[in-house]
Amino acid sequence: AVIAVLAHTLPLSCDTTRCSDGHHCVMQEVFCYAPPCNPVPMCVSNETACTLPCPHGQSCFVEPENCKKAPCPSRQGCQQI
């Protein structure tokens, strides 16, 4: 999913963003029409436990998904150690 952003419509940092219970703020890279495309605050799940079984030599990671309306779900994946 791609997020289009108008800079003046969103808070500029996690300091000014309130998230619902069970979520926290992270700065998320986004697509914009006129660079520079600065990260914007997004609310993501506090779930940090990675449960994905990864092949030997890889570790599990959790990162926020791009979505149009916060809070956004997290995604799990495997990466080389």
A tleap script that builds the chain and sets N, CA, C and O, in Angstrom:
source leaprc.protein.ff14SB
mol = sequence {
  NALA VAL ILE ALA VAL LEU ALA HIE THR LEU
  PRO LEU SER CYS ASP THR THR ARG CYS SER
  ASP GLY HIE HIE CYS VAL MET GLN GLU VAL
  PHE CYS TYR ALA PRO PRO CYS ASN PRO VAL
  PRO MET CYS VAL SER ASN GLU THR ALA CYS
  THR LEU PRO CYS PRO HIE GLY GLN SER CYS
  PHE VAL GLU PRO GLU ASN CYS LYS LYS ALA
  PRO CYS PRO SER ARG GLN GLY CYS GLN GLN
  CILE
}
set mol.1.N position { 0.840 -1.176 0.000 }
set mol.1.CA position { 0.000 0.000 0.000 }
set mol.1.C position { 0.885 1.240 0.000 }
set mol.1.O position { 1.954 1.247 0.610 }
set mol.2.N position { 0.447 2.258 -0.668 }
set mol.2.CA position { 1.184 3.518 -0.752 }
set mol.2.C position { 0.382 4.591 -0.036 }
set mol.2.O position { -0.841 4.653 -0.163 }
set mol.3.N position { 1.075 5.433 0.715 }
set mol.3.CA position { 0.417 6.521 1.431 }
set mol.3.C position { 0.802 7.830 0.776 }
set mol.3.O position { 1.985 8.165 0.713 }
set mol.4.N position { -0.168 8.569 0.290 }
set mol.4.CA position { 0.072 9.904 -0.257 }
set mol.4.C position { -0.136 10.897 0.876 }
set mol.4.O position { -1.092 10.774 1.642 }
set mol.5.N position { 0.750 11.877 0.986 }
set mol.5.CA position { 0.719 12.772 2.134 }
set mol.5.C position { 0.733 14.225 1.707 }
set mol.5.O position { 1.485 14.624 0.817 }
set mol.6.N position { -0.109 15.007 2.357 }
set mol.6.CA position { -0.036 16.460 2.274 }
set mol.6.C position { 0.569 16.889 3.594 }
set mol.6.O position { -0.051 16.724 4.645 }
set mol.7.N position { 1.766 17.436 3.554 }
set mol.7.CA position { 2.548 17.701 4.758 }
set mol.7.C position { 1.804 18.524 5.794 }
set mol.7.O position { 1.959 18.277 6.990 }
set mol.8.N position { 0.998 19.496 5.376 }
set mol.8.CA position { 0.343 20.360 6.346 }
set mol.8.C position { -0.848 19.714 7.042 }
set mol.8.O position { -1.419 20.328 7.944 }
set mol.9.N position { -1.244 18.510 6.665 }
set mol.9.CA position { -2.406 17.873 7.279 }
set mol.9.C position { -2.037 16.903 8.392 }
set mol.9.O position { -2.927 16.420 9.091 }
set mol.10.N position { -0.762 16.602 8.579 }
set mol.10.CA position { -0.349 15.634 9.576 }
set mol.10.C position { 0.591 16.263 10.600 }
set mol.10.O position { 1.323 17.199 10.278 }
set mol.11.N position { 0.574 15.749 11.837 }
set mol.11.CA position { 1.559 16.219 12.797 }
set mol.11.C position { 2.958 15.850 12.307 }
set mol.11.O position { 3.121 14.894 11.550 }
set mol.12.N position { 3.956 16.602 12.737 }
set mol.12.CA position { 5.295 16.407 12.221 }
set mol.12.C position { 6.147 15.439 13.024 }
set mol.12.O position { 7.219 15.049 12.562 }
set mol.13.N position { 5.709 15.042 14.205 }
set mol.13.CA position { 6.532 14.143 15.005 }
set mol.13.C position { 5.658 13.284 15.913 }
set mol.13.O position { 4.459 13.518 16.060 }
set mol.14.N position { 6.287 12.299 16.507 }
set mol.14.CA position { 5.578 11.463 17.471 }
set mol.14.C position { 5.282 12.236 18.759 }
set mol.14.O position { 4.429 11.828 19.548 }
set mol.15.N position { 5.986 13.349 18.971 }
set mol.15.CA position { 5.720 14.177 20.154 }
set mol.15.C position { 4.312 14.770 20.126 }
set mol.15.O position { 3.750 15.071 21.179 }
set mol.16.N position { 3.741 14.939 18.938 }
set mol.16.CA position { 2.419 15.552 18.809 }
set mol.16.C position { 1.349 14.551 18.384 }
set mol.16.O position { 0.233 14.946 18.046 }
set mol.17.N position { 1.676 13.261 18.396 }
set mol.17.CA position { 0.740 12.224 17.957 }
set mol.17.C position { 0.300 11.382 19.138 }
set mol.17.O position { 1.134 10.877 19.889 }
set mol.18.N position { -1.015 11.227 19.307 }
set mol.18.CA position { -1.552 10.373 20.362 }
set mol.18.C position { -2.035 9.087 19.721 }
set mol.18.O position { -2.758 9.109 18.725 }
set mol.19.N position { -1.635 7.973 20.295 }
set mol.19.CA position { -2.054 6.666 19.790 }
set mol.19.C position { -2.991 6.009 20.797 }
set mol.19.O position { -2.924 6.290 21.993 }
set mol.20.N position { -3.859 5.138 20.305 }
set mol.20.CA position { -4.786 4.426 21.183 }
set mol.20.C position { -4.031 3.400 22.021 }
set mol.20.O position { -2.878 3.077 21.735 }
set mol.21.N position { -4.698 2.887 23.064 }
set mol.21.CA position { -4.092 1.873 23.927 }
set mol.21.C position { -3.627 0.692 23.089 }
set mol.21.O position { -4.308 0.277 22.151 }
set mol.22.N position { -2.473 0.159 23.430 }
set mol.22.CA position { -1.934 -0.988 22.708 }
set mol.22.C position { -1.158 -0.611 21.467 }
set mol.22.O position { -0.734 -1.485 20.711 }
set mol.23.N position { -0.965 0.693 21.244 }
set mol.23.CA position { -0.234 1.165 20.068 }
set mol.23.C position { 0.784 2.228 20.485 }
set mol.23.O position { 0.647 2.856 21.535 }
set mol.24.N position { 1.795 2.416 19.656 }
set mol.24.CA position { 2.779 3.465 19.898 }
set mol.24.C position { 3.122 4.132 18.572 }
set mol.24.O position { 2.807 3.608 17.504 }
set mol.25.N position { 3.757 5.267 18.648 }
set mol.25.CA position { 4.065 6.052 17.459 }
set mol.25.C position { 5.459 5.723 16.926 }
set mol.25.O position { 6.411 5.585 17.694 }
set mol.26.N position { 5.565 5.599 15.607 }
set mol.26.CA position { 6.852 5.469 14.916 }
set mol.26.C position { 6.824 6.417 13.725 }
set mol.26.O position { 5.760 6.728 13.190 }
set mol.27.N position { 7.996 6.867 13.319 }
set mol.27.CA position { 8.085 7.710 12.130 }
set mol.27.C position { 8.180 6.788 10.915 }
set mol.27.O position { 9.069 5.940 10.846 }
set mol.28.N position { 7.261 6.952 9.956 }
set mol.28.CA position { 7.135 6.058 8.809 }
set mol.28.C position { 7.467 6.796 7.521 }
set mol.28.O position { 6.973 7.899 7.285 }
set mol.29.N position { 8.307 6.183 6.688 }
set mol.29.CA position { 8.592 6.732 5.365 }
set mol.29.C position { 7.323 6.633 4.519 }
set mol.29.O position { 6.608 5.635 4.602 }
set mol.30.N position { 7.035 7.641 3.715 }
set mol.30.CA position { 5.828 7.658 2.891 }
set mol.30.C position { 6.150 8.136 1.479 }
set mol.30.O position { 7.210 8.709 1.228 }
set mol.31.N position { 5.218 7.892 0.566 }
set mol.31.CA position { 5.296 8.423 -0.790 }
set mol.31.C position { 4.654 9.801 -0.781 }
set mol.31.O position { 3.615 9.998 -0.152 }
set mol.32.N position { 5.261 10.745 -1.468 }
set mol.32.CA position { 4.649 12.062 -1.572 }
set mol.32.C position { 4.786 12.561 -3.010 }
set mol.32.O position { 5.582 12.033 -3.786 }
set mol.33.N position { 4.005 13.579 -3.356 }
set mol.33.CA position { 3.988 14.085 -4.724 }
set mol.33.C position { 5.123 15.046 -5.014 }
set mol.33.O position { 5.552 15.161 -6.162 }
set mol.34.N position { 5.618 15.737 -4.003 }
set mol.34.CA position { 6.673 16.725 -4.213 }
set mol.34.C position { 7.765 16.552 -3.161 }
set mol.34.O position { 7.611 17.009 -2.028 }
set mol.35.N position { 8.869 15.894 -3.527 }
set mol.35.CA position { 9.962 15.709 -2.566 }
set mol.35.C position { 10.424 17.038 -2.007 }
set mol.35.O position { 10.245 18.061 -2.668 }
set mol.36.N position { 11.014 17.074 -0.811 }
set mol.36.CA position { 11.442 15.905 -0.038 }
set mol.36.C position { 10.257 15.215 0.636 }
set mol.36.O position { 9.312 15.871 1.073 }
set mol.37.N position { 10.319 13.910 0.713 }
set mol.37.CA position { 9.270 13.094 1.327 }
set mol.37.C position { 9.703 12.753 2.743 }
set mol.37.O position { 10.378 11.748 2.967 }
set mol.38.N position { 9.322 13.574 3.680 }
set mol.38.CA position { 9.719 13.383 5.073 }
set mol.38.C position { 8.877 12.308 5.738 }
set mol.38.O position { 7.706 12.141 5.395 }
set mol.39.N position { 9.461 11.568 6.692 }
set mol.39.CA position { 8.676 10.570 7.429 }
set mol.39.C position { 7.543 11.247 8.200 }
set mol.39.O position { 7.643 12.412 8.585 }
set mol.40.N position { 6.478 10.502 8.415 }
set mol.40.CA position { 5.334 11.008 9.161 }
set mol.40.C position { 5.052 10.070 10.325 }
set mol.40.O position { 5.376 8.884 10.251 }
set mol.41.N position { 4.453 10.579 11.399 }
set mol.41.CA position { 4.137 9.719 12.545 }
set mol.41.C position { 2.975 8.786 12.225 }
set mol.41.O position { 1.980 9.194 11.625 }
set mol.42.N position { 3.116 7.524 12.635 }
set mol.42.CA position { 2.072 6.518 12.445 }
set mol.42.C position { 1.947 5.729 13.736 }
set mol.42.O position { 2.946 5.453 14.400 }
set mol.43.N position { 0.711 5.364 14.094 }
set mol.43.CA position { 0.478 4.524 15.264 }
set mol.43.C position { 0.521 3.065 14.835 }
set mol.43.O position { -0.152 2.671 13.883 }
set mol.44.N position { 1.314 2.266 15.542 }
set mol.44.CA position { 1.452 0.844 15.239 }
set mol.44.C position { 1.245 0.042 16.517 }
set mol.44.O position { 1.361 0.570 17.623 }
set mol.45.N position { 0.944 -1.215 16.351 }
set mol.45.CA position { 0.694 -2.105 17.482 }
set mol.45.C position { 1.934 -2.238 18.355 }
set mol.45.O position { 3.060 -2.227 17.858 }
set mol.46.N position { 1.715 -2.363 19.661 }
set mol.46.CA position { 2.825 -2.587 20.587 }
set mol.46.C position { 3.366 -3.998 20.494 }
set mol.46.O position { 4.376 -4.317 21.121 }
set mol.47.N position { 2.706 -4.851 19.718 }
set mol.47.CA position { 3.149 -6.243 19.585 }
set mol.47.C position { 4.583 -6.260 19.074 }
set mol.47.O position { 4.864 -5.823 17.958 }
set mol.48.N position { 5.471 -6.764 19.893 }
set mol.48.CA position { 6.873 -6.814 19.495 }
set mol.48.C position { 7.395 -8.236 19.421 }
set mol.48.O position { 8.503 -8.473 18.940 }
set mol.49.N position { 6.595 -9.186 19.900 }
set mol.49.CA position { 7.034 -10.575 19.867 }
set mol.49.C position { 6.904 -11.106 18.446 }
set mol.49.O position { 5.812 -11.137 17.878 }
set mol.50.N position { 8.007 -11.512 17.894 }
set mol.50.CA position { 8.014 -12.062 16.539 }
set mol.50.C position { 7.817 -13.568 16.656 }
set mol.50.O position { 8.594 -14.255 17.320 }
set mol.51.N position { 6.783 -14.071 16.012 }
set mol.51.CA position { 6.438 -15.487 16.123 }
set mol.51.C position { 6.672 -16.253 14.832 }
set mol.51.O position { 6.369 -17.444 14.759 }
set mol.52.N position { 7.200 -15.600 13.823 }
set mol.52.CA position { 7.427 -16.243 12.526 }
set mol.52.C position { 8.619 -17.192 12.603 }
set mol.52.O position { 9.701 -16.775 13.018 }
set mol.53.N position { 8.449 -18.464 12.212 }
set mol.53.CA position { 9.599 -19.369 12.212 }
set mol.53.C position { 10.495 -19.032 11.010 }
set mol.53.O position { 10.035 -19.042 9.868 }
set mol.54.N position { 11.755 -18.737 11.269 }
set mol.54.CA position { 12.685 -18.355 10.203 }
set mol.54.C position { 13.703 -19.464 9.965 }
set mol.54.O position { 14.034 -20.217 10.881 }
set mol.55.N position { 14.202 -19.566 8.722 }
set mol.55.CA position { 15.230 -20.562 8.417 }
set mol.55.C position { 16.514 -20.294 9.213 }
set mol.55.O position { 16.736 -19.181 9.691 }
set mol.56.N position { 17.350 -21.320 9.349 }
set mol.56.CA position { 18.633 -21.182 10.036 }
set mol.56.C position { 19.444 -20.058 9.390 }
set mol.56.O position { 19.521 -19.972 8.164 }
set mol.57.N position { 20.043 -19.207 10.205 }
set mol.57.CA position { 20.840 -18.090 9.702 }
set mol.57.C position { 20.034 -16.824 9.479 }
set mol.57.O position { 20.574 -15.820 9.014 }
set mol.58.N position { 18.735 -16.857 9.807 }
set mol.58.CA position { 17.888 -15.677 9.678 }
set mol.58.C position { 17.200 -15.404 11.009 }
set mol.58.O position { 17.004 -16.310 11.819 }
set mol.59.N position { 16.838 -14.144 11.222 }
set mol.59.CA position { 16.109 -13.787 12.440 }
set mol.59.C position { 14.802 -13.111 12.059 }
set mol.59.O position { 14.663 -12.549 10.973 }
set mol.60.N position { 13.864 -13.178 12.964 }
set mol.60.CA position { 12.543 -12.595 12.751 }
set mol.60.C position { 12.562 -11.114 13.107 }
set mol.60.O position { 13.254 -10.711 14.041 }
set mol.61.N position { 11.804 -10.296 12.366 }
set mol.61.CA position { 11.672 -8.880 12.689 }
set mol.61.C position { 10.212 -8.475 12.574 }
set mol.61.O position { 9.435 -9.110 11.862 }
set mol.62.N position { 9.844 -7.404 13.286 }
set mol.62.CA position { 8.496 -6.848 13.244 }
set mol.62.C position { 8.631 -5.403 12.796 }
set mol.62.O position { 9.445 -4.655 13.336 }
set mol.63.N position { 7.823 -5.004 11.796 }
set mol.63.CA position { 7.834 -3.611 11.344 }
set mol.63.C position { 6.413 -3.188 11.002 }
set mol.63.O position { 5.572 -4.034 10.698 }
set mol.64.N position { 6.136 -1.880 11.049 }
set mol.64.CA position { 4.786 -1.411 10.740 }
set mol.64.C position { 4.472 -1.534 9.257 }
set mol.64.O position { 5.342 -1.337 8.409 }
set mol.65.N position { 3.232 -1.858 8.955 }
set mol.65.CA position { 2.737 -1.876 7.580 }
set mol.65.C position { 2.316 -0.463 7.196 }
set mol.65.O position { 1.897 0.315 8.052 }
set mol.66.N position { 2.423 -0.134 5.925 }
set mol.66.CA position { 1.851 1.134 5.451 }
set mol.66.C position { 0.343 0.956 5.348 }
set mol.66.O position { -0.131 -0.070 4.860 }
set mol.67.N position { -0.402 1.936 5.800 }
set mol.67.CA position { -1.846 1.898 5.656 }
set mol.67.C position { -2.355 3.327 5.572 }
set mol.67.O position { -1.630 4.269 5.891 }
set mol.68.N position { -3.590 3.488 5.147 }
set mol.68.CA position { -4.144 4.828 4.953 }
set mol.68.C position { -4.603 5.482 6.236 }
set mol.68.O position { -4.618 6.710 6.331 }
set mol.69.N position { -4.980 4.685 7.229 }
set mol.69.CA position { -5.483 5.260 8.470 }
set mol.69.C position { -4.904 4.502 9.659 }
set mol.69.O position { -5.027 3.280 9.750 }
set mol.70.N position { -4.278 5.235 10.561 }
set mol.70.CA position { -3.699 4.631 11.764 }
set mol.70.C position { -4.818 4.198 12.701 }
set mol.70.O position { -5.901 4.782 12.656 }
set mol.71.N position { -4.599 3.198 13.545 }
set mol.71.CA position { -3.350 2.481 13.731 }
set mol.71.C position { -3.133 1.440 12.629 }
set mol.71.O position { -4.076 0.800 12.164 }
set mol.72.N position { -1.901 1.292 12.236 }
set mol.72.CA position { -1.538 0.352 11.176 }
set mol.72.C position { -1.063 -0.965 11.788 }
set mol.72.O position { -0.433 -0.968 12.846 }
set mol.73.N position { -1.362 -2.071 11.131 }
set mol.73.CA position { -0.907 -3.356 11.659 }
set mol.73.C position { 0.603 -3.508 11.482 }
set mol.73.O position { 1.217 -2.803 10.682 }
set mol.74.N position { 1.189 -4.429 12.233 }
set mol.74.CA position { 2.604 -4.742 12.080 }
set mol.74.C position { 2.740 -5.954 11.179 }
set mol.74.O position { 1.813 -6.752 11.041 }
set mol.75.N position { 3.908 -6.081 10.568 }
set mol.75.CA position { 4.188 -7.220 9.703 }
set mol.75.C position { 5.446 -7.892 10.213 }
set mol.75.O position { 6.359 -7.222 10.695 }
set mol.76.N position { 5.500 -9.212 10.110 }
set mol.76.CA position { 6.669 -9.962 10.496 }
set mol.76.C position { 7.376 -10.467 9.261 }
set mol.76.O position { 6.745 -10.722 8.235 }
set mol.77.N position { 8.689 -10.611 9.356 }
set mol.77.CA position { 9.474 -11.134 8.251 }
set mol.77.C position { 10.769 -11.736 8.756 }
set mol.77.O position { 11.091 -11.635 9.940 }
set mol.78.N position { 11.511 -12.362 7.858 }
set mol.78.CA position { 12.808 -12.952 8.188 }
set mol.78.C position { 13.891 -12.189 7.444 }
set mol.78.O position { 13.681 -11.735 6.319 }
set mol.79.N position { 15.058 -12.049 8.080 }
set mol.79.CA position { 16.178 -11.388 7.449 }
set mol.79.C position { 17.471 -12.102 7.827 }
set mol.79.O position { 17.550 -12.745 8.874 }
set mol.80.N position { 18.483 -11.986 6.967 }
set mol.80.CA position { 19.790 -12.585 7.236 }
set mol.80.C position { 20.399 -12.005 8.497 }
set mol.80.O position { 20.286 -10.804 8.742 }
set mol.81.N position { 21.031 -12.824 9.286 }
set mol.81.CA position { 21.693 -12.347 10.514 }
set mol.81.C position { 23.035 -11.753 10.137 }
set mol.81.O position { 23.771 -11.287 11.007 }
savepdb mol mol.pdb
quit
